[in-house]
Amino acid sequence: MQQFNLMNEQILIDENLPHNFLAEKMILSCLIANSDTIEMTLQILPINAFYFKNHQEIYKSLIEMYESQVLIDTLTLTTFLQDKGLLETIGGLKVVVDLITQVPNVIYLEEYIRLVKDKFIRRSLIKLGYETINSGHVTNISLETILNDCETKLFNLTNEIKPQKVFSSAELLNDIFFELKEKFLNPISSGLASGFCDLDALTQGFQSSDLIIIAGRPSIGKTALSLNIASNIIKTSNLPVLFFSLEMSKKQIMYRLLSMEADISQMRLRSGKLDQKDWLKLNKVIQMVSKLPFFIDDTSDLSIQDIKSRLRTILFEQSQIGLIIIDYLQLMQNSKSRNENRVQEISQITRSLKIIAREFDVPIIALSQLSRNVENRIDQKPILSDLRESGSIEQDADLVLMLYRNGDDHSTNGTNQSSQLIELIIAKQRNGPVGIVKLKFDKKRNKFFSLE
């Protein structure tokens, strides 16, 4: 690995890295005076958050004493440091005594922690900058790997700024009370409305941080339904929707969206056999759709890392993401487990998707295939165990919707019917009832309708 000759620069940097000597000292004084605050401090500040080596050693010793349930005061701390051969390393007894001469008020501890963490993150950012410079000279590692690594580290630093807190029941109940009051005064769905009133009545909309599975056999309308939902959500909320298409190209997705919005059949749209009315409608629809915050990624070998990378890119431009759609789950790759069997790999992917949904506080819709076993039964109505390579799909999902077309129904018999009756089965809902919602599907125009 080719390195910069940074010896002189590193010495200069080490002497001038951001730090706050007094805040570090105040924190240690608080911890000695009140050892009950060590647990809270440890959750926020790692040992290397302290800039000065003697402060790191004292903090580390206090943690070890606390975990060993040793009484903490000046005498026991001094004895502990002496037994470990660290007393002289930290600067002698004078340093310990100096920490307790002016014990600050513990109520200001959180502010001292904030000040120290701020300097720690700034030092980490400087360190990342020099690591990035050095990585740019490495030629035996792919550029994509280096960029992903830098992006991940920068994103982790961004997350460090966000306050992480354990909430008491009183705080949570207070938030819930005001949330219930808001719902009572403004009776609307708590989540993103799908645009299908019967479905929204059962689900209260798609909730933030939920993983939603839409499953069905091939050509039953999974992609069409997801596009209908995406369009409805964008129009009602004006929130961005990110559509990952692993099966179809971005142009194919746009053709479907235009067909749906302009009420022109896909066949006529693709062939270009349009009359004057069609052109007028198409012109209006193109102007309308071009203004929608709808993003398409048609990477065919999409991985979890790719999804995170795209989300971060969009969040740099947009303040929020409304919905993520993945079409479809079984085509995704997990770069960390290429040697494992497919069931284990899909299980890891679904778990990762659930983590992303919670991390970015956004609902994720993942389309999924059903296994062929459903075709070998007399009753072909799908159930949870029919999810292909299911593993933990049904376990990780908050909501599982299954599309079913009854072949005996006269309105759905045959593939040439322009309108088909589709049952949308709510097979699982973590926070609500299961049930069946009936929709009408216009296959030629890729459009779903609620039954009147």
C-alpha positions in Angstrom: 0.0 0.0 0.0 1.4 3.3 -1.1 1.5 5.8 1.7 2.0 9.6 1.9 5.0 10.8 3.8 3.0 12.5 6.4 5.3 12.3 9.5 5.8 16.0 9.9 2.2 16.8 9.0 0.9 14.2 11.4 2.9 15.7 14.3 1.4 19.1 13.5 -2.1 17.7 13.3 -1.9 15.8 16.6 -0.9 19.0 18.4 -3.8 20.9 17.0 -6.7 18.4 16.8 -10.0 19.7 18.3 -10.4 19.0 22.0 -11.9 20.4 25.2 -9.7 19.9 28.2 -12.0 21.4 30.8 -15.1 19.5 29.6 -13.2 16.2 29.8 -12.1 17.1 33.3 -15.6 18.0 34.3 -17.0 14.7 33.1 -14.4 12.7 35.0 -15.1 14.7 38.1 -18.9 14.0 37.8 -18.3 10.3 37.3 -16.1 10.1 40.5 -18.6 12.1 42.5 -21.6 10.1 41.2 -20.8 6.7 39.8 -24.4 6.1 38.8 -23.8 8.4 35.8 -21.1 6.1 34.4 -23.6 3.8 32.6 -25.3 6.7 30.8 -21.9 8.3 29.9 -20.6 5.0 28.5 -23.5 4.7 26.1 -22.6 8.0 24.5 -18.8 8.4 24.9 -16.3 5.7 23.9 -12.9 5.7 25.6 -11.2 7.4 22.6 -13.7 10.3 22.8 -11.3 11.7 25.4 -8.4 13.4 23.7 -5.8 13.3 26.5 -4.3 9.9 27.2 -4.4 10.3 31.0 -8.1 11.1 30.8 -8.6 8.0 28.7 -6.9 5.9 31.3 -8.9 7.4 34.1 -12.2 6.9 32.2 -11.3 3.3 31.3 -10.4 2.6 35.0 -13.7 4.1 36.2 -15.6 1.8 33.8 -13.7 -1.3 34.9 -14.4 -0.4 38.6 -18.0 0.2 37.9 -18.5 -3.1 36.0 -16.7 -4.9 38.8 -19.0 -3.2 41.3 -16.1 -1.6 43.2 -16.9 1.5 45.3 -15.7 4.6 43.5 -14.1 7.5 45.3 -10.8 9.2 45.4 -9.1 6.6 47.5 -10.4 3.5 45.6 -9.6 5.1 42.2 -6.0 6.0 43.3 -5.5 2.4 44.6 -6.9 0.9 41.4 -4.6 3.0 39.3 -1.6 2.2 41.5 -2.3 -1.5 41.4 -2.5 -1.4 37.6 0.8 0.6 37.4 -1.0 3.5 35.8 -0.8 6.2 38.5 2.5 7.7 37.2 1.3 7.3 33.6 -1.7 9.6 34.2 0.5 12.2 35.9 0.5 11.0 39.6 -1.8 11.6 42.6 -2.0 15.3 41.8 -4.1 14.7 38.7 -6.7 12.6 40.7 -6.8 15.1 43.5 -7.3 17.9 41.0 -10.4 16.2 39.6 -12.2 16.4 42.9 -11.2 19.8 44.1 -14.0 21.5 42.1 -16.8 19.0 41.5 -19.3 20.4 39.0 -23.0 20.1 39.2 -24.1 16.8 37.8 -27.1 18.4 36.1 -24.7 19.9 33.5 -23.1 16.5 32.7 -25.1 16.1 29.5 -23.8 19.4 28.2 -20.2 18.4 29.1 -20.7 15.1 27.2 -22.0 17.0 24.2 -19.0 19.3 24.1 -16.5 16.3 24.3 -18.4 14.3 21.7 -18.5 17.3 19.3 -14.7 17.5 19.4 -14.4 13.7 19.1 -16.5 13.7 15.9 -14.4 16.6 14.4 -11.2 14.6 15.1 -12.8 11.5 13.5 -13.7 13.6 10.5 -10.1 14.8 10.1 -8.8 11.2 10.5 -11.3 10.1 7.8 -10.0 12.8 5.5 -6.4 11.5 5.8 -7.6 7.9 5.4 -9.4 8.9 2.2 -6.2 10.6 0.9 -4.2 7.4 1.6 -6.9 5.2 0.1 -6.7 7.2 -3.1 -3.2 5.8 -3.7 -4.2 2.2 -3.2 -4.4 0.5 -6.6 -5.0 -3.2 -5.5 -8.5 -2.4 -4.1 -11.3 -1.5 -6.4 -12.4 2.1 -6.6 -16.0 1.1 -5.8 -14.9 -0.6 -2.6 -12.9 2.4 -1.5 -15.8 4.8 -2.2 -18.3 2.6 -0.4 -16.0 2.4 2.6 -15.6 6.1 2.7 -19.3 6.7 2.3 -20.2 4.2 5.1 -17.7 5.8 7.5 -19.0 9.3 6.7 -22.6 8.2 7.2 -21.7 6.6 10.5 -20.2 9.9 11.6 -23.4 11.6 10.6 -25.4 9.2 12.7 -23.1 10.0 15.7 -24.5 13.5 15.7 -28.1 12.2 16.2 -29.0 11.9 19.9 -29.5 8.3 21.1 -31.7 8.2 24.1 -33.6 5.6 26.1 -37.1 6.9 26.6 -39.1 6.5 29.8 -42.7 5.3 29.8 -43.8 8.8 30.9 -42.1 10.4 27.9 -43.6 7.8 25.4 -47.1 8.1 26.9 -46.9 11.9 26.6 -46.0 11.6 22.9 -48.8 8.9 22.3 -51.4 11.1 24.0 -50.7 14.1 21.7 -50.6 11.7 18.7 -54.0 10.3 19.7 -55.3 13.9 20.2 -54.1 14.9 16.7 -55.7 11.8 15.2 -59.0 12.6 16.9 -59.0 16.3 15.7 -57.8 15.3 12.2 -59.1 11.8 11.5 -56.7 10.7 8.7 -54.5 7.6 8.3 -51.4 7.6 10.4 -49.4 6.2 7.5 -49.0 6.8 3.8 -52.3 6.2 2.1 -52.1 3.6 -0.7 -55.0 5.1 -2.6 -57.2 2.1 -2.1 -59.7 2.9 0.6 -60.6 -0.6 1.7 -56.9 -1.4 2.1 -56.1 1.8 4.0 -59.1 1.1 6.3 -57.5 -2.1 7.4 -53.8 -0.9 7.5 -54.2 2.8 8.4 -51.7 3.4 5.6 -48.1 2.3 5.2 -46.3 3.1 8.4 -42.7 4.4 8.6 -40.0 1.8 9.3 -42.3 -1.0 8.1 -41.2 -3.8 5.8 -44.1 -4.6 3.4 -44.2 -7.7 1.2 -46.4 -7.9 -1.9 -46.3 -11.5 -3.2 -47.9 -13.3 -6.1 -47.3 -15.6 -9.0 -45.7 -14.2 -12.2 -47.8 -11.8 -14.3 -50.5 -11.3 -11.7 -49.9 -7.6 -11.3 -47.3 -7.1 -8.5 -45.3 -4.4 -10.4 -48.5 -2.7 -11.6 -49.9 -2.6 -8.1 -46.6 -1.2 -6.7 -46.6 1.5 -9.4 -50.2 2.4 -8.6 -49.3 2.7 -4.9 -46.2 4.8 -5.7 -48.2 7.2 -7.9 -51.0 7.6 -5.3 -48.5 8.3 -2.5 -46.5 10.8 -4.5 -49.6 12.7 -5.5 -51.1 12.9 -2.0 -48.0 13.4 0.1 -45.5 14.9 -2.5 -42.8 12.7 -0.8 -40.1 11.2 -3.0 -40.5 7.5 -4.0 -37.4 5.4 -4.9 -38.2 2.4 -7.2 -35.5 -0.3 -7.5 -36.3 -2.4 -10.6 -34.1 -5.5 -10.9 -36.2 -7.2 -13.6 -37.2 -4.4 -16.0 -35.3 -1.5 -17.4 -36.1 2.1 -16.3 -37.7 2.7 -19.8 -40.1 -0.2 -19.3 -41.1 1.1 -15.9 -41.8 4.5 -17.4 -43.8 3.0 -20.2 -46.0 1.3 -17.6 -46.3 4.5 -15.6 -47.3 6.5 -18.7 -49.8 3.8 -19.7 -51.4 3.9 -16.3 -51.6 7.7 -16.0 -52.7 8.4 -19.5 -55.2 5.6 -19.7 -53.6 4.3 -22.9 -52.9 0.6 -23.4 -49.3 -0.5 -23.3 -49.6 -2.1 -26.7 -50.7 1.1 -28.4 -48.2 3.2 -26.5 -45.2 0.9 -27.4 -46.3 0.7 -31.1 -46.8 4.4 -31.3 -50.2 4.0 -32.9 -51.7 7.0 -31.2 -54.5 9.3 -32.3 -54.7 13.1 -31.6 -56.6 12.6 -28.3 -53.9 10.2 -27.2 -51.2 12.7 -27.9 -53.0 15.4 -26.0 -53.4 13.2 -23.0 -49.9 12.0 -23.2 -48.5 15.5 -23.4 -50.4 16.5 -20.2 -49.3 13.3 -18.4 -45.6 13.7 -19.4 -45.6 17.3 -18.0 -47.3 16.1 -14.8 -45.1 13.0 -14.3 -41.9 14.9 -15.0 -42.6 17.1 -11.9 -43.1 14.1 -9.6 -40.2 13.2 -7.2 -40.1 9.6 -8.6 -36.6 8.0 -8.8 -35.8 4.7 -10.7 -32.7 2.6 -10.3 -32.6 -0.4 -12.6 -29.3 -2.0 -11.4 -29.8 -5.7 -12.1 -27.4 -7.0 -9.4 -28.6 -4.8 -6.6 -27.2 -5.3 -3.1 -28.0 -4.0 0.4 -25.0 -1.7 0.2 -26.2 -0.3 -3.1 -29.6 0.6 -1.6 -28.0 2.4 1.3 -25.7 4.3 -1.1 -28.7 5.4 -3.3 -30.7 6.5 -0.2 -27.8 8.6 1.1 -27.4 10.2 -2.3 -31.1 11.2 -2.5 -31.2 12.4 1.1 -28.4 14.9 0.2 -30.9 16.4 -2.3 -34.2 15.7 -0.6 -35.1 16.3 3.0 -37.1 13.0 3.3 -37.9 9.8 1.4 -41.6 8.7 1.4 -41.4 5.1 0.1 -38.9 2.6 -1.2 -40.0 -0.2 -3.6 -37.9 -3.2 -4.6 -39.0 -5.3 -7.6 -38.2 -8.0 -6.7 -36.8 -9.6 -3.6 -35.5 -12.9 -5.0 -33.3 -11.1 -7.6 -31.3 -9.2 -4.9 -27.7 -10.1 -4.0 -26.0 -10.3 -0.6 -22.3 -9.6 -1.2 -21.4 -10.9 2.3 -22.9 -14.4 1.9 -22.3 -15.6 -1.6 -21.3 -19.0 -0.4 -24.4 -19.6 1.6 -27.6 -21.3 0.3 -30.2 -19.1 -1.2 -32.7 -19.4 1.7 -30.1 -18.1 4.1 -29.1 -15.3 1.7 -32.7 -14.2 1.3 -33.2 -14.3 5.1 -30.2 -12.0 5.5 -31.5 -9.7 2.8 -35.0 -9.3 4.4 -33.5 -8.7 7.8 -31.2 -6.1 6.3 -34.2 -4.4 4.6 -36.0 -4.2 7.9 -33.0 -2.6 9.5 -32.8 -0.1 6.6 -36.5 0.7 7.0 -35.9 1.5 10.7 -32.6 3.3 10.2 -34.1 5.6 7.5 -37.6 5.7 9.1 -39.2 4.9 5.8 -41.6 2.1 4.6 -40.1 -0.4 2.2 -42.3 -2.5 -0.2 -40.5 -5.6 -1.5 -42.2 -7.6 -4.2 -41.8 -11.4 -3.9 -42.5 -14.5 -5.9 -44.6 -17.3 -4.7 -43.4 -20.9 -4.9 -44.9 -23.3 -7.5 -46.4 -25.4 -4.6 -49.4 -23.2 -4.7 -50.3 -24.5 -8.2 -50.3 -28.1 -7.0 -53.1 -27.6 -4.5 -56.8 -27.8 -5.1 -57.3 -24.5 -3.2 -54.7 -22.3 -4.9 -55.3 -19.3 -2.6 -51.8 -18.4 -1.3 -50.7 -18.6 2.3 -47.6 -17.4 4.1 -45.7 -20.6 3.6 -46.0 -20.2 -0.2 -43.5 -17.3 -0.1 -40.6 -18.5 -2.3 -37.4 -19.1 -0.4 -39.3 -17.8 2.5 -36.8 -18.3 5.4 -37.5 -15.3 7.5 -39.6 -13.2 5.0 -42.8 -13.6 7.0 -40.9 -13.2 10.2 -39.3 -9.8 9.3 -42.2 -8.4 7.4 -44.7 -6.2 9.2 -47.3 -6.5 6.5 -47.7 -9.3 3.9 -50.0 -8.7 0.9 -50.8 -11.6 -1.5 -52.3 -11.2 -4.9 -54.8 -13.9 -5.9 -56.9 -14.3 -9.1 -59.6 -16.9 -9.0 -59.5 -18.7 -12.3 -63.2 -19.9 -11.9 -64.4 -16.3 -11.6 -66.1 -15.3 -14.9 -64.8 -11.8 -14.6 -61.2 -13.1 -14.5 -61.4 -16.1 -16.7 -58.8 -16.0 -19.5 -55.8 -13.8 -20.0 -57.5 -11.7 -22.7 -59.9 -10.1 -20.3 -59.2 -6.4 -20.1 -60.5 -6.2 -16.5 -59.8 -8.8 -13.8 -61.0 -9.2 -10.3 -58.0 -9.5 -7.9 -58.1 -10.5 -4.3 -55.5 -8.7 -2.2 -55.0 -11.0 0.8 -53.6 -9.4 4.0 -51.9 -12.6 5.1 -50.0 -10.9 8.0 -50.2 -7.6 9.7 -48.1 -7.1 12.8 -50.2 -4.2 14.2 -53.6 -4.9 12.7 -56.2 -7.4 11.4 -55.8 -9.8 8.4 -58.5 -9.8 5.7 -59.2 -9.6 2.0 -59.5 -6.5 -0.2 -61.0 -6.9 -3.6 -59.6 -4.8 -6.5 -60.3 -4.5 -10.2 -57.2 -4.8 -12.4 -57.1 -3.3 -15.9 -54.2 -5.3 -17.3 -53.9 -3.4 -20.6 -53.4 -0.1 -18.7 -51.6 -1.4 -15.7 -54.2 0.2 -13.4 -55.9 -1.0 -10.2 -59.2 0.3 -9.0 -61.1 -0.1 -5.7 -64.5 -1.9 -6.1 -67.4 0.5 -5.6 
